[in-house]
């Protein structure tokens, strides 16, 4: 059971929208079902999805444990950038969840991998076969999939030892003054179960990100981030920490957005690693998706 008190910034927000911000991995239909089933209360009362929150309201809600599901192969088109007998490099589109979870029992990258490949590593369990690392549902770009446990261990070790290079493009709100290095601790936000936050507790996990400016616009910055660690939502949290959240981010970004987007403008454009079997150093790049490029084209046109 989760309990959250409504603060001034959430006054007037619809109950269902507020819950969607707290639990971004749940679909709006999932949230409506929770409300309809009485699993969401305001005070001690059941309210409708459109209830307008008031200062001091106490929202309590519970999410049932997901029912164990059989992960099935689904014919979902995916962009396979590279493939051999040990691994594959996938260019994941925005909107595709990586693995099954509450609210996303199917139609995930895992379902697609099971259809396109006959073998996948099993180290991460039956819900995450082949998944060495992950991207957020609405983050696009390059990620690795392992076809056997040997390759999985080798790739995971490189990520842990920071020898796997991963670079992301992000459009940020406002103008960054300069590039830099961020090193903080990150932990679950105590108020929001699915949200992460910078922590002052040295016992929490360290998160390290390097970043540089690619292009400055009047009100935005195109930046490149390089992960040194791989914490949940790391770039999005660190961008917010800088005071320049990722454009379109529904969780860590501004509530009022200039562009009509379906998620954050964050794209994994470059990955470099050593092949675990051949020891060959490989690197791959992926162009920005069309919706990201269109925003940049709009900003470029303004500058002329």
C-alpha positions as CSV (number, residue, x, y, z in Angstrom):
1,X,0.0,0.0,0.0
2,X,1.4,3.4,-1.0
3,X,0.4,6.6,0.7
4,X,1.0,10.1,-0.8
5,X,0.0,13.5,0.5
6,X,-1.0,16.1,-2.1
7,X,1.3,19.1,-2.1
8,X,0.6,22.5,-3.8
9,X,2.2,21.6,-7.1
10,X,-0.4,18.8,-7.6
11,X,-3.5,20.8,-6.5
12,X,-6.2,20.6,-9.2
13,X,-4.6,17.6,-11.0
14,X,-6.9,14.8,-12.0
15,X,-6.6,11.7,-9.8
16,X,-5.8,9.4,-12.8
17,X,-3.2,11.8,-14.2
18,X,-1.6,12.1,-10.8
19,X,-1.3,8.3,-10.5
20,X,0.1,8.1,-14.0
21,X,2.9,10.4,-12.9
22,X,3.5,8.3,-9.9
23,X,3.4,5.0,-11.8
24,X,4.6,5.8,-15.4
25,X,4.9,2.2,-16.3
26,X,1.1,1.6,-15.8
27,X,-1.1,2.5,-18.7
28,X,-4.1,4.8,-18.3
29,X,-6.4,1.9,-18.6
30,X,-4.6,0.0,-15.9
31,X,-4.9,3.0,-13.6
32,X,-8.6,3.4,-14.4
33,X,-9.1,-0.3,-13.5
34,X,-7.3,0.2,-10.1
35,X,-9.6,3.2,-9.4
36,X,-12.8,1.3,-10.5
37,X,-11.8,-1.7,-8.3
38,X,-11.5,0.4,-5.2
39,X,-7.7,0.1,-5.0
40,X,-7.3,3.8,-4.9
41,X,-8.7,5.9,-2.1
42,X,-8.6,9.6,-1.4
43,X,-8.8,9.8,2.4
44,X,-11.1,6.9,3.1
45,X,-13.3,7.4,0.1
46,X,-13.3,6.0,-3.4
47,X,-13.2,8.8,-6.0
48,X,-13.7,8.9,-9.8
49,X,-10.7,9.1,-12.2
50,X,-11.5,12.7,-12.9
51,X,-11.5,13.8,-9.3
52,X,-9.6,17.1,-8.8
53,X,-7.0,16.8,-6.1
54,X,-7.0,19.2,-3.2
55,X,-4.2,20.3,-0.9
56,X,-3.7,17.9,2.0
57,X,-5.6,15.0,0.3
58,X,-4.1,11.7,1.2
59,X,-4.1,9.3,-1.7
60,X,-3.5,5.6,-0.9
61,X,-3.3,3.0,-3.5
62,X,-2.1,-0.6,-4.0
63,X,-0.9,-2.4,-7.1
64,X,-1.7,-6.1,-7.1
65,X,1.3,-8.4,-7.6
66,X,1.5,-9.3,-11.3
67,X,0.1,-12.6,-12.3
68,X,2.8,-15.0,-13.6
69,X,2.6,-14.9,-17.3
70,X,4.0,-17.1,-20.0
71,X,6.2,-15.0,-22.3
72,X,5.3,-15.8,-25.8
73,X,7.0,-15.0,-29.1
74,X,5.2,-12.2,-31.0
75,X,5.8,-11.0,-34.6
76,X,6.8,-7.5,-33.7
77,X,9.1,-5.8,-36.2
78,X,12.5,-4.7,-34.7
79,X,15.5,-3.0,-36.2
80,X,18.4,-5.5,-35.9
81,X,21.6,-3.5,-36.5
82,X,23.9,-6.4,-36.0
83,X,23.6,-10.1,-35.4
84,X,25.9,-13.1,-35.0
85,X,25.6,-16.5,-33.1
86,X,26.4,-14.8,-29.8
87,X,24.7,-11.5,-29.7
88,X,22.6,-8.9,-31.4
89,X,22.5,-5.1,-31.4
90,X,18.9,-3.7,-31.5
91,X,17.8,-0.2,-32.3
92,X,14.8,0.0,-30.0
93,X,11.9,2.3,-30.9
94,X,10.3,4.7,-28.5
95,X,7.2,3.2,-26.9
96,X,8.4,-0.4,-26.8
97,X,8.9,-1.7,-23.2
98,X,12.0,-3.9,-22.9
99,X,10.5,-6.8,-20.9
100,X,7.1,-7.8,-19.5
101,X,6.0,-6.1,-16.3
102,X,2.8,-5.0,-14.6
103,X,0.8,-3.3,-17.3
104,X,3.0,-4.6,-20.1
105,X,2.5,-8.4,-20.1
106,X,3.2,-8.7,-23.8
107,X,4.1,-6.6,-26.9
108,X,7.6,-6.0,-25.5
109,X,11.1,-6.3,-26.9
110,X,11.4,-9.7,-25.2
111,X,8.4,-11.0,-27.1
112,X,9.9,-9.7,-30.3
113,X,13.3,-11.3,-29.5
114,X,11.7,-14.6,-28.9
115,X,10.1,-14.5,-32.3
116,X,13.3,-13.3,-34.2
117,X,15.9,-15.5,-32.5
118,X,15.9,-19.2,-31.6
119,X,18.3,-18.8,-28.7
120,X,18.6,-16.2,-25.9
121,X,20.5,-16.1,-22.7
122,X,18.7,-17.2,-19.5
123,X,20.7,-15.4,-16.8
124,X,18.1,-12.7,-16.2
125,X,15.2,-15.2,-15.8
126,X,12.3,-16.3,-17.9
127,X,10.8,-12.8,-18.2
128,X,14.0,-11.2,-19.4
129,X,15.7,-13.7,-21.7
130,X,18.6,-12.1,-23.6
131,X,18.4,-8.8,-21.8
132,X,21.9,-7.6,-20.8
133,X,20.9,-4.0,-20.0
134,X,17.7,-2.0,-20.6
135,X,16.3,1.2,-22.0
136,X,13.3,3.0,-20.6
137,X,10.1,2.3,-22.5
138,X,10.1,5.8,-24.1
139,X,13.9,6.0,-24.6
140,X,15.0,4.9,-28.1
141,X,18.2,3.6,-29.5
142,X,20.9,0.9,-29.3
143,X,20.9,-1.9,-26.8
144,X,22.5,-5.3,-26.6
145,X,20.8,-8.7,-26.5
146,X,22.7,-11.9,-25.7
147,X,22.0,-15.2,-27.4
148,X,23.8,-17.4,-24.8
149,X,25.0,-17.2,-21.2
150,X,28.6,-17.0,-22.2
151,X,28.0,-13.8,-24.2
152,X,25.7,-12.4,-21.5
153,X,28.4,-12.7,-18.8
154,X,31.0,-11.1,-21.0
155,X,28.8,-8.2,-22.0
156,X,27.5,-7.7,-18.4
157,X,31.1,-7.7,-17.1
158,X,32.0,-4.9,-19.6
159,X,29.1,-2.8,-18.4
160,X,30.1,-3.3,-14.8
161,X,33.7,-2.5,-15.5
162,X,32.7,0.6,-17.6
163,X,34.5,-0.7,-20.7
164,X,31.2,-0.8,-22.7
165,X,30.7,2.8,-24.0
166,X,27.2,4.1,-24.3
167,X,26.4,7.6,-25.5
168,X,23.0,9.2,-25.7
169,X,21.6,12.4,-27.3
170,X,19.1,14.3,-25.3
171,X,17.3,17.6,-25.9
172,X,17.2,19.5,-22.7
173,X,15.1,22.4,-21.4
174,X,17.0,25.7,-21.2
175,X,20.6,26.4,-22.1
176,X,23.5,24.6,-20.4
177,X,26.4,26.8,-19.6
178,X,29.0,24.1,-20.2
179,X,29.6,20.3,-20.2
180,X,30.7,18.4,-17.2
181,X,30.8,15.4,-14.9
182,X,28.0,14.3,-12.5
183,X,28.7,11.9,-9.7
184,X,25.8,11.4,-7.2
185,X,24.0,8.7,-5.3
186,X,20.7,7.6,-6.7
187,X,17.8,5.8,-4.9
188,X,14.1,5.3,-5.1
189,X,12.2,8.5,-4.4
190,X,10.5,7.8,-1.0
191,X,7.3,9.5,-2.2
192,X,7.1,7.8,-5.6
193,X,7.6,4.1,-5.9
194,X,8.6,4.1,-9.6
195,X,10.6,7.4,-9.5
196,X,14.3,7.8,-8.8
197,X,16.0,10.7,-7.1
198,X,19.4,12.0,-6.2
199,X,20.2,10.9,-2.7
200,X,22.4,12.3,0.1
201,X,22.9,8.9,1.6
202,X,26.3,7.6,0.8
203,X,25.0,4.0,1.2
204,X,22.9,4.4,-1.9
205,X,24.2,3.4,-5.3
206,X,26.7,5.7,-7.0
207,X,25.7,7.1,-10.4
208,X,28.2,8.7,-12.8
209,X,27.5,10.6,-16.0
210,X,29.6,12.7,-18.3
211,X,28.0,15.2,-20.6
212,X,28.8,17.8,-23.2
213,X,27.0,20.4,-25.3
214,X,26.4,19.5,-29.0
215,X,24.2,22.5,-30.0
216,X,22.8,25.5,-28.1
217,X,19.4,26.9,-29.1
218,X,17.6,29.9,-27.7
219,X,15.7,27.9,-25.1
220,X,17.1,24.4,-25.5
221,X,20.3,22.4,-25.5
222,X,21.2,19.4,-27.5
223,X,23.6,17.4,-25.3
224,X,25.4,14.1,-25.4
225,X,25.5,12.0,-22.2
226,X,27.9,9.1,-21.6
227,X,27.0,6.6,-19.0
228,X,29.7,5.5,-16.6
229,X,27.2,3.5,-14.5
230,X,23.8,2.2,-15.5
231,X,21.3,3.2,-12.8
232,X,17.5,3.3,-13.4
233,X,16.5,6.5,-15.1
234,X,20.1,7.8,-14.6
235,X,20.3,10.4,-17.4
236,X,16.8,11.6,-16.8
237,X,17.5,12.1,-13.1
238,X,20.8,13.7,-13.7
239,X,19.3,16.1,-16.3
240,X,16.7,17.1,-13.7
241,X,19.5,17.5,-11.2
242,X,21.3,19.9,-13.5
243,X,18.1,22.0,-13.7
244,X,17.7,21.1,-17.4
245,X,15.3,18.1,-17.6
246,X,14.9,16.1,-20.9
247,X,12.3,17.6,-23.2
248,X,9.1,15.5,-23.2
249,X,10.0,13.6,-20.0
250,X,6.6,12.9,-18.3
251,X,8.2,12.0,-15.0
252,X,11.2,14.3,-14.4
253,X,10.5,17.1,-16.9
254,X,8.3,20.2,-17.1
255,X,4.6,19.6,-17.0
256,X,4.0,22.2,-19.8
257,X,5.7,21.1,-23.0
258,X,6.1,23.1,-26.2
259,X,6.1,20.0,-28.5
260,X,3.5,17.3,-28.7
261,X,5.6,14.3,-27.8
262,X,4.9,10.7,-26.6
263,X,7.9,10.6,-24.3
264,X,11.4,12.0,-23.6
265,X,13.7,13.1,-26.4
266,X,16.5,10.7,-25.3
267,X,18.2,8.4,-27.8
268,X,21.0,5.9,-27.3
269,X,22.9,6.7,-30.5
270,X,26.3,5.0,-29.9
271,X,27.5,1.8,-28.3
272,X,31.0,0.3,-28.2
273,X,32.1,-3.0,-26.7
274,X,34.4,-6.0,-27.1
275,X,32.9,-9.1,-28.6
276,X,33.0,-11.6,-25.7
277,X,34.1,-14.5,-28.0
278,X,36.3,-12.9,-30.7
279,X,37.7,-10.0,-28.5
280,X,37.1,-7.7,-31.5
281,X,36.2,-4.2,-30.6
282,X,32.9,-3.3,-32.2
283,X,31.0,0.0,-32.3
284,X,27.6,0.9,-33.8
285,X,25.6,4.2,-34.3
286,X,21.9,4.9,-34.8
287,X,20.5,8.0,-36.3
288,X,18.0,10.1,-34.4
289,X,14.4,8.9,-34.9
290,X,12.2,11.1,-37.1
291,X,10.2,12.7,-34.2
292,X,13.4,13.8,-32.5
293,X,14.9,15.1,-35.7
294,X,11.7,17.0,-36.5
295,X,12.0,18.9,-33.3
296,X,15.6,19.8,-34.0
297,X,14.6,20.9,-37.5
298,X,12.0,23.2,-36.0
299,X,14.5,24.7,-33.6
300,X,17.1,25.1,-36.4
301,X,14.5,26.9,-38.6
302,X,13.9,29.4,-35.7
303,X,17.6,30.2,-35.6
304,X,17.8,31.4,-39.2
